[in-house]
Amino acid sequence: MSFARGRELVLTPGPSVMPDRVLRAMQRPAPNIYEGELVEITDSILRDLGRLAGTVGETALYVSNGHGVWEAALSNLFGPGDAILALASGTFGHGWADTGRVMGLDVEVLEFGRHAPVDPTALSERLKEDTAHRIKGILVVHADTSSSVRNDVPRLRQAIDDVGHPALLLVDCIASFCCDVYEMDDWGVDVTVTACQKGLMTPPGLAYVMFNGKAAAIARANPVRSPYWNWSPRTQPERFYERFCGTAPTHLLYAQREALDMIAEEGRAAIFKRHALLARAVWAAVVAWSSDGPLRCNIEDPEFRSHAVTTILADPHDMLQLRRWCEDEAGLILGLGLGFLVPEFMEGKSVFRIGHMGHLNPPMLLGALATIDSGLKALDIPHGSGALEAAAVVTATIS
Ligand SMILES: *Cc1c(COP(=O)(O)O)cnc(C)c1O
């Protein structure tokens, strides 16, 4: 017997829940891809995204996923042999570093493990040793979707400035964009990469690179830019198709436009507040479960937890079974444990993640938490009581 009827709820950390309005916006015939409305829609998307990132810099759009803009950013700025420092506090930090390594960059990883943010002091110590200023770029992930850690970008900028190092600061905001507060220019970030399928509530396939004047100047002097990733024609096109290096992703642009309209209607500040509240509701439930049993938040200090995703540990219990139960019996799809492929975490099986990004409201989230609570009971996984009460107390503070 399964009760997985009704509308399925996918709370993996991306792609996030797609609003009906966004899906409907794509139900249109193919447009003119050379002039007219599509040109205006694209311009407006780029303008809105810059505002959402808190930058007056330029925004390049790519037909790609997040991995693509990792490569795009590196390809515009660096060439083989250039020294890059990657700050890793989860799988995605390593992923970006690996991309650079395959491209022939001289990548060094500063490792901060799976359970803690990047330490600004360790960063400034490392930069101090680089008296010749060989390091050209510093890569960091704002919210690493595997560990659910959120790094303190302003403090990392401070750590770079404290030692007067000139390296560019590149930030991956793919998971955090429109979920966690982010102020690219105020925080002194030179390059931001993001993608459309998480906080931006759009089917996967669009990704963005924002860059400031300092990065633009370095890119102009870089001789080895690839034709596809080159951001100059994309931001300063002579013809519209140069924005995409080819055919425009027509229907994704309609979808992205509609999602940005929804974002504008709600307001950036309200969106950040909603994500903070829903995240706290998740944590409150986990704290209650943790009072009697193995479940706990992977990131101990709430100040360093992402508002978009929560990684939950339950060693030595098999959370694959819990995810299966939630999906097969109840229609709730949760995220698997990513980046925990070690015996301590049963090769990732004792870990699961709840995505709480994008188009989500209290009944969706409270329903998911109640379903997880049921699954823990059904499978006899030890857990403290009162999780739903604790989450409801948090959502009661909406106004
Ligand atoms: C999802 C994600 C990526 C990868 O994006 P893809 O679209 O899957 O290529 C990279 N970084 C972070 C932080 C992410 O959450």
Boltz pocket constraint, residues with backbone or C-beta under 6 A from the ligand:
constraints:
  - pocket:
      binder: B
      contacts: [[A, 13], [A, 14], [A, 65], [A, 66], [A, 67], [A, 68], [A, 92], [A, 141], [A, 143], [A, 144], [A, 145], [A, 172], [A, 173], [A, 174], [A, 175], [A, 195], [A, 204]]
      max_distance: 6.0
